[in-house]
Amino acid sequence: MGRFVDLYLEEPENPSEVFRLLSLLGYGMVAVSLPEKLAEKFKDYKKTGGEFGIDVVSRINLTPSSAGELLQKLGGLRKRFELIGVLCGSKQVLRAALRDGRADLVLLPPSKLNLFDDFEAELASNSNTILEICFSHFLGGSEKTVTKAFSMLYGVIGLVKRFGLPLVVSSGAKNVYGVKAPRDLSAFIRLFGLTVEEALATVSKNPKKIVERNRGKLDKSFVGVGVRVLCRKGGEDG
Amino acid sequence: MVKRFRKRYILYRVLCENSLGKDSVRRAIYNSFLKLFGFFGLAQAKLRFIDYDENKNIGILACSHRFLEPVRVSLALTSQIDGKKVNVYTVRVSGTIKSLRELKLKLD
C-alpha cells in the first residue's frame, strides 16, 4: 500500500480507472467527496478502492453561505462522514469553521485565498481544522486569475510557515485527468517556500493524521479525548 | 572551482483519449514552462525534450537538478494539448538516462 494520501476526489466519473492510476502513483489512502444524498455509494467506492489497495475515506464538502448555516449542518454530519471539508466563501464562514472543532479541512476558492490572514492563521494554530490547498483550482484558469491566485498563495504559505501550521494539498480530481502524482503536488507547494520535508508531509503525514484521528473518534470504543473503552462487561472487546 | 552542472532525467506519461503527436507534446511542455517561469527560467532550467513515444504516450525530459521541481509543476499544470484534455504526470526521475530507458521499455 502506498504511503501517500489524497484527501479530495470529487465524485470520480470512472472509479476503477481513477483508483488504478492512484495506486500506480503510490497513493494508499484517498478521500472521496460525495453529496449527502449519495452517501450510500461510499460502500461501492470502498470496495473498488480495496481492489487496488486503496483505503477510501468518506468525505463531504460543505459550502455554507453563513456561519449559522455551517454550524447547523455540521451537527448532523459529523458522525456520518470521516472527513468534513468546508469551502469558505466569506471570512465569517472561515472563522466559524476554524473555531468549531467539527470541521476538519477548510478550503478557499483561489480568488479568495486572501481571506486567510494573520488572525485566521492564529485561530488555525489553536484548532484541529487544517487548511487545504486544492490543485485543481489552479488548473485551466485564465493567466490573470492564476497569477493572482499564486500571488495570494504566496502570502498564505508565508503565514503557514510563520505559525507552523500543518497544510494539506489535494488534487480535487473528478476523473483520471485530474489525478496528480504526489511528488508533483508536493513540488507545486514547495515552489511557494516550504521545505522538502514540509512539502512531502502535505501529501502524506498531515492528511493521514486527520483521518486516523477521526477514525479513532468514530470508533465504538471512543468515549472522549484520551478516554477509550478497552473491554465491556460481557467480555466483548471495545 | 565551478560546480559541475548536474542533470536530471524525467520519465513522464501523457494520459489522453487520443494519441498525440511528438511536436504537440513538445510545444505544450515548453509553453507550460515558459508561462510559469519565463525565458530566463527556461534558460536556467536547461530544459531539453529528449524523447516521446507516441504509441506508449511516454517521454523523457532533461533539466538541471536545481529545476526539477519547477519542471514537475509545469508538467502537472499542463491540462490541455491541442484542445484535448490531458494529464501529464511524472513516472520516475533519475540522474542517468539509461535507467529511464530501461524502465520505459518495461512500461506498457
Interface residues (C-beta under 8 A of the other chain):
Chain A: L21 L25 F135 F138 L139 G140 E143 V176 Y177 G178 V179 K180 A181 R183 D184 L185 A187 F188 R190 L191
Chain B: L15 K35 L68 E69 P70 R72 V73 L75 A76 L77 S79 Q80 K85 V86 N87 Y89 T90 V91
